[in-house]
């Protein structure tokens, strides 16, 4: 069996829809629907609530995800027991998706065990760590402690408890997070794996199976209850970029791209947000841009930023464009307006092709065919987003992989997931003597429970302006 078939066997559309509907009760579906946002109304900054209020909101999401999403995934992928074992500062990628917002790291060793019961519910036990606000039940031994370690048990008390727990539940199969291809399903570190396998023993180890879709899809699937907060975060990102690409921050001939990068990072920090990568700003222009040393922003420059923030463990990833008007100019040159129009059209083509049940590679192939038919010169490199900036789920191209992405591009697109629509269109600019400009854009979008595609806030269709 090929790696892609092992990781992502094709599900029928009915199964995909059932999976999505299982995590979106009818009375909550409205939270996911897009709000009407006037196309050019100024974006607003949304202050975050207090840390205590943020934690309460995140805790509600945690309880809903583990109670609503996980049982269905374990049933769909025929998983009886899922063991997550990790040590402090060696946390599994799933860690922040199954723990409370007041938990910042594993404690010494934290072991979480999920067991699917015959009635379809999932027993959630913690060996070490805490109950995560009542999400887990602390497991205590029901057997007398051995007077001395036996040859088949590791001396650490947690390992003895784990062996006891697994023997009592007697699962048909056990999933451990070990996978060569998917980082999200490969959180069991080498030393931790050795100790865990020794604790389980040869007979129980025969029941271990690889099922990376459990971790990947648990992280990927998004609750509708998250969308109102995520939409406010996205609007804040738009508002902050609008400030950055304005005369409030940029003085042509004086301000450098590095000045704007640090302004972006400081601004969101002052608002209580943080970033998951250093903001990036650069320019394109009719003439040459210095390769070394500070780049000063000049009139006539095409501005670009790549900017991602984090709030309540929700990640954004946004690329916007700006223009610095020349003396006497009152609008962006026609060639650059055509460039952003081409990029917008490529966004439309991609969203049209993001059909649930298709692989990322199939979506890429169909999108590039539509792009060429529309006469656009571009590239597509879209990725999932959510609990991580580069999130769990299918890749739709890479900037250096337009022929498809092995394994990660073979994953199926699911409803109820979020994606950063990242791409670029290259267009010759007559006002630059035919020199091409690359209009690189990135905007977060989502698939709702039925698989329809929406922008989380809106997409950029006009340049931010510096006068």
C-alpha positions in Angstrom: 0.0 0.0 0.0 1.4 3.4 -0.9 2.0 6.0 1.9 -0.8 8.2 0.5 -3.3 5.4 0.4 -2.3 4.4 4.0 -2.7 7.9 5.3 -5.8 9.1 3.3 -8.1 6.4 1.9 -10.9 8.1 0.1 -14.1 8.7 1.9 -17.4 9.0 0.1 -19.1 12.4 0.1 -21.8 11.1 2.4 -19.2 10.1 5.0 -17.6 13.5 4.8 -20.8 15.3 5.3 -21.8 13.0 8.2 -18.5 13.7 9.9 -18.9 17.5 9.5 -22.6 17.5 10.6 -21.6 15.4 13.7 -19.6 18.4 15.0 -22.1 21.1 14.1 -25.4 20.9 15.9 -28.2 22.7 14.0 -28.6 25.3 16.7 -25.0 26.3 16.4 -24.6 26.3 12.7 -25.5 30.0 12.4 -22.4 30.9 14.2 -20.4 29.7 11.3 -22.3 31.6 8.6 -20.5 34.6 7.2 -21.6 38.0 8.4 -22.2 40.7 5.8 -19.1 43.0 5.6 -19.2 46.0 3.2 -16.4 45.5 0.8 -14.5 48.7 1.5 -15.7 49.7 5.0 -12.8 50.3 7.3 -11.7 47.3 9.3 -12.1 47.6 13.1 -9.7 46.6 15.9 -11.4 44.2 18.4 -9.8 44.4 21.8 -9.4 41.0 23.5 -11.4 40.2 26.6 -9.5 39.6 29.9 -7.2 36.6 30.2 -9.7 35.0 32.5 -12.5 35.5 30.0 -10.4 34.2 27.2 -9.6 31.1 29.2 -13.3 30.4 29.8 -14.0 30.7 26.1 -11.1 28.3 25.2 -12.2 25.8 27.9 -15.7 25.7 26.4 -14.1 24.9 23.0 -11.9 22.2 24.6 -14.9 20.4 26.2 -16.9 20.6 22.9 -14.0 19.2 20.8 -13.3 16.3 23.0 -16.9 15.5 23.7 -18.2 16.1 20.1 -15.4 15.6 17.6 -13.2 12.9 19.1 -15.8 10.1 19.6 -16.9 10.4 16.0 -13.3 10.3 14.7 -12.4 7.3 16.9 -15.5 5.4 15.5 -14.9 6.4 11.9 -11.3 5.3 12.0 -11.9 2.2 14.2 -9.8 3.3 17.1 -10.4 1.7 20.5 -7.7 3.3 22.5 -5.5 6.4 21.9 -2.5 6.9 24.1 -0.7 10.3 24.2 2.5 10.2 26.3 4.9 13.2 26.7 7.4 14.9 29.0 7.8 18.5 30.0 9.0 20.6 27.0 8.7 17.6 24.7 4.9 17.9 24.2 3.0 16.2 21.4 1.6 18.5 18.7 -1.9 17.5 19.9 -1.1 18.7 23.4 -2.5 22.2 23.1 -5.7 20.8 21.4 -6.5 18.6 24.3 -5.5 20.6 27.3 -6.8 23.7 29.2 -5.6 27.2 28.4 -4.2 27.4 31.9 -1.8 24.4 31.1 1.4 25.6 29.5 3.4 22.4 29.4 3.3 18.8 30.4 4.3 18.2 34.0 7.2 15.8 34.3 5.4 13.2 32.4 1.7 13.5 31.2 -0.1 10.5 29.8 -3.6 10.9 28.4 -5.6 7.8 27.4 -8.8 7.9 25.4 -10.8 4.6 25.2 -13.9 4.3 23.0 -16.6 2.4 24.9 -19.2 0.1 23.4 -21.9 2.8 23.7 -19.9 5.2 21.5 -18.7 7.5 24.3 -15.0 8.0 25.1 -13.5 7.5 28.5 -10.8 10.1 29.1 -8.1 9.4 31.7 -5.0 11.3 32.8 -2.0 9.7 34.4 0.0 12.7 35.6 -0.8 16.3 34.8 -4.2 17.4 35.9 -7.9 16.8 34.9 -7.7 19.9 32.7 -10.7 21.5 34.3 -12.7 18.2 34.5 -12.1 17.1 30.9 -10.1 14.1 32.1 -10.5 11.9 35.2 -7.3 11.2 37.1 -6.6 7.4 37.0 -5.7 5.7 40.3 -4.6 2.1 40.7 -7.1 -0.5 41.8 -4.4 -3.1 42.5 -1.9 -3.3 45.4 1.5 -1.8 44.5 4.1 -4.5 43.8 6.7 -4.9 46.6 9.4 -4.9 43.9 9.6 -4.2 40.2 9.1 -7.2 38.0 11.1 -7.9 34.9 8.2 -6.9 32.6 7.4 -3.6 34.2 9.3 -0.3 34.2 10.0 1.0 37.7 8.3 4.4 37.1 4.9 4.3 38.8 3.2 5.9 35.8 4.2 3.1 33.5 2.9 0.5 36.0 -0.4 2.4 36.1 -0.5 2.6 32.3 0.1 -1.1 31.9 -2.6 -1.8 34.5 -5.1 0.5 32.8 -4.6 -1.0 29.3 -4.9 -4.6 30.6 -8.1 -3.7 32.4 -9.7 -2.1 29.3 -8.3 -4.8 27.0 -8.6 -2.8 23.8 -8.7 -4.4 20.4 -6.3 -1.9 19.1 -4.1 1.0 20.3 -3.1 4.1 18.4 0.2 5.8 19.3 1.3 9.0 17.6 4.1 7.6 15.4 4.2 8.6 11.8 7.0 9.3 9.3 5.0 11.7 7.1 2.7 13.7 9.4 4.3 15.8 12.2 0.9 16.2 13.8 0.7 12.4 14.3 4.3 11.9 15.3 4.5 13.4 18.7 5.9 10.3 20.5 9.6 11.2 21.0 12.1 8.4 20.6 13.1 7.9 24.2 9.4 8.2 25.3 8.5 5.6 22.8 11.1 3.1 24.1 9.8 3.5 27.6 6.2 3.2 26.6 6.7 0.1 24.5 8.7 -1.5 27.3 5.8 -0.7 29.7 3.2 -2.2 27.4 5.1 -5.4 26.8 5.2 -7.6 23.7 1.5 -8.9 23.7 0.0 -5.4 23.9 2.4 -4.0 21.4 0.9 -6.4 18.8 -2.3 -4.4 19.1 -0.7 -1.1 18.2 -1.7 0.3 14.8 -0.8 3.5 12.9 -3.8 5.9 12.3 -2.4 9.4 11.6 -5.9 10.6 10.5 -7.0 10.5 14.1 -4.5 13.2 15.3 -4.5 15.1 12.0 -8.3 15.4 11.7 -8.9 16.1 15.4 -6.6 19.1 15.0 -8.0 20.1 11.6 -11.8 20.1 12.3 -13.0 23.4 13.6 -16.1 24.1 15.8 -18.6 26.7 14.6 -18.4 28.2 18.1 -14.9 29.3 17.3 -15.8 31.4 14.3 -17.2 34.6 15.9 -13.9 35.0 17.8 -11.8 34.1 14.8 -13.7 36.6 12.6 -12.9 39.4 15.1 -9.2 38.4 15.1 -9.2 38.5 11.3 -10.8 41.9 11.2 -8.2 43.2 13.7 -5.4 41.9 11.4 -6.9 43.8 8.5 -7.1 47.0 10.6 -3.5 46.7 11.8 -2.2 46.2 8.3 -4.2 49.2 7.1 -2.5 51.3 9.7 0.9 49.9 8.9 0.5 50.7 5.2 -0.5 54.3 5.7 1.0 57.7 6.4 0.5 57.1 10.1 3.5 54.7 9.9 5.3 55.3 6.6 7.0 58.5 5.5 8.2 57.9 1.9 11.9 58.3 1.5 12.5 57.8 5.3 10.8 54.7 6.6 12.4 51.3 6.0 10.7 48.0 5.5 12.3 46.9 8.8 10.6 49.8 10.6 7.2 48.6 9.4 8.0 45.0 10.4 8.8 45.9 13.9 5.8 48.3 14.1 3.5 45.5 13.1 4.9 43.2 15.8 4.8 45.8 18.5 1.3 47.0 17.6 -0.3 43.6 18.0 1.7 42.9 21.2 0.3 46.2 22.6 -3.2 44.9 21.8 -2.6 41.7 23.7 -2.1 39.5 20.6 1.1 37.8 19.7 2.7 36.6 16.5 3.8 33.1 15.4 6.5 34.4 13.0 8.4 37.7 12.4 6.3 40.0 10.2 7.8 40.3 6.7 7.6 43.4 4.6 9.2 44.1 1.2 8.8 46.2 -1.9 8.7 45.9 -5.6 9.3 48.9 -7.9 10.0 49.9 -11.5 13.7 50.2 -10.7 16.1 47.9 -8.8 15.5 47.2 -5.1 18.8 47.0 -3.0 19.8 43.4 -2.3 21.7 44.2 0.9 21.3 46.8 3.6 18.1 48.6 4.7 15.5 49.1 2.1 13.8 52.6 2.3 10.3 52.8 1.1 10.0 55.2 -1.9 7.1 56.7 -3.8 5.9 54.4 -6.5 6.7 51.3 -4.5 4.4 48.2 -4.4 4.3 47.1 -0.7 3.7 43.6 0.5 3.5 42.1 4.0 3.2 38.6 5.4 1.7 38.8 8.9 0.4 36.2 11.3 -1.1 36.7 14.7 -2.2 34.5 17.5 -5.0 35.0 20.0 -6.8 32.3 22.1 -4.5 29.8 20.3 -6.2 30.7 17.0 -3.6 31.5 14.3 -4.0 33.8 11.3 -1.9 34.2 8.2 -2.4 37.2 5.9 -0.6 38.8 3.0 -1.7 42.2 1.8 -0.6 44.7 -0.7 -0.1 48.5 -0.5 1.0 51.2 -2.9 2.9 54.5 -2.2 1.5 57.1 -4.5 3.9 59.2 -6.6 3.7 63.0 -6.4 0.6 64.0 -8.4 -0.9 60.5 -8.5 -4.4 60.0 -7.1 -4.8 56.4 -7.9 -2.9 53.2 -8.3 -1.5 52.6 -11.8 -3.7 50.5 -14.1 -1.0 47.8 -14.4 -0.9 47.2 -10.7 -4.7 47.2 -10.4 -4.8 44.5 -13.1 -2.2 42.6 -11.1 -4.4 42.5 -8.0 -7.4 41.7 -10.1 -5.6 38.7 -11.5 -4.7 37.6 -8.0 -8.3 37.9 -6.9 -9.5 35.9 -9.9 -7.0 33.2 -9.0 -8.5 33.2 -5.5 -11.9 32.7 -7.0 -10.8 29.8 -9.1 -9.1 28.1 -6.2 -12.2 28.4 -3.9 -14.4 27.1 -6.8 -12.3 24.0 -6.9 -12.0 23.3 -3.1 -14.6 20.6 -3.1 -14.8 18.4 0.0 -13.7 14.9 -0.7 -11.0 15.9 -3.2 -7.3 15.6 -2.3 -5.2 18.7 -2.1 -3.3 17.6 -5.2 -6.5 17.1 -7.2 -7.6 20.6 -6.2 -4.2 22.0 -7.2 -4.4 20.3 -10.6 -7.9 21.6 -11.3 -7.1 25.1 -10.1 -4.0 25.4 -12.2 -5.9 24.3 -15.3 -8.5 27.0 -14.6 -5.8 29.5 -14.0 -4.2 28.8 -17.4 -7.6 28.9 -19.1 -8.1 32.4 -17.6 -4.7 33.5 -19.0 -3.2 34.1 -15.5 0.5 33.5 -14.7 0.5 32.4 -11.1 1.3 29.8 -8.4 -0.8 28.3 -5.6 0.6 27.3 -2.2 -2.4 27.1 0.2 -2.3 25.4 3.6 -4.7 24.6 6.5 -4.7 26.9 9.6 -6.2 26.9 13.1 -4.4 25.5 16.2 -1.2 25.9 14.2 -0.2 28.5 11.6 0.7 25.8 9.1 -2.1 23.5 10.2 -3.2 20.0 9.9 -4.8 18.8 6.7 -4.2 18.8 3.0 -1.6 21.1 1.3 -2.8 22.6 -2.0 0.6 23.1 -3.7 3.8 24.6 -2.4 5.5 27.6 -4.0 8.2 25.2 -5.2 5.9 22.3 -5.8 3.3 23.1 -8.4 3.3 19.5 -9.7 1.7 18.4 -6.3 2.9 17.6 -2.8 3.5 13.9 -1.9 1.5 12.5 1.0 0.4 15.9 2.5 -1.2 16.8 -0.8 -2.9 13.5 -1.0 -5.0 14.2 2.2 -8.7 14.8 1.7 -10.3 18.2 2.1 -12.9 18.1 4.8 -15.9 20.4 5.6 -15.6 22.4 8.9 -12.0 23.3 8.3 -10.0 26.5 7.9 -7.4 27.3 5.2 -5.0 30.1 4.3 -5.7 30.9 0.6 -2.1 31.7 -0.3 -1.1 32.3 -3.9 0.3 34.9 -6.3 -0.3 36.2 -9.8 2.5 37.7 -11.9 1.5 40.5 -14.3 3.6 42.7 -16.6 3.2 46.4 -15.5 3.2 48.8 -18.5 4.0 51.7 -16.2 7.2 49.9 -15.2 8.2 49.4 -18.8 6.7 45.9 -18.9 8.6 44.7 -15.8 6.5 42.1 -14.0 5.0 42.4 -10.5 4.1 39.5 -8.3 0.8 40.2 -6.5 1.2 37.9 -3.5 -2.0 37.5 -1.4 -3.0 35.4 1.5 -6.4 35.4 3.2 -8.0 33.0 5.6 -11.2 31.2 4.5 -13.2 28.3 5.8 -15.4 25.5 4.7 -18.7 25.3 6.6 -20.5 22.1 7.6 -22.0 21.7 4.1 -18.6 22.4 2.4 -19.4 25.9 1.1 -16.5 28.2 1.1 -16.4 31.6 2.7 -13.9 34.3 3.6 -13.5 34.5 7.4 -13.7 38.3 7.2 -13.2 39.4 3.6 -10.4 39.4 1.0 -8.4 42.4 -0.1 -9.4 43.7 -3.5 -8.0 47.3 -3.3 -4.5 48.4 -2.3 -3.8 50.1 1.0 -2.5 53.5 0.1 0.3 55.7 1.4 -0.1 59.3 0.1 
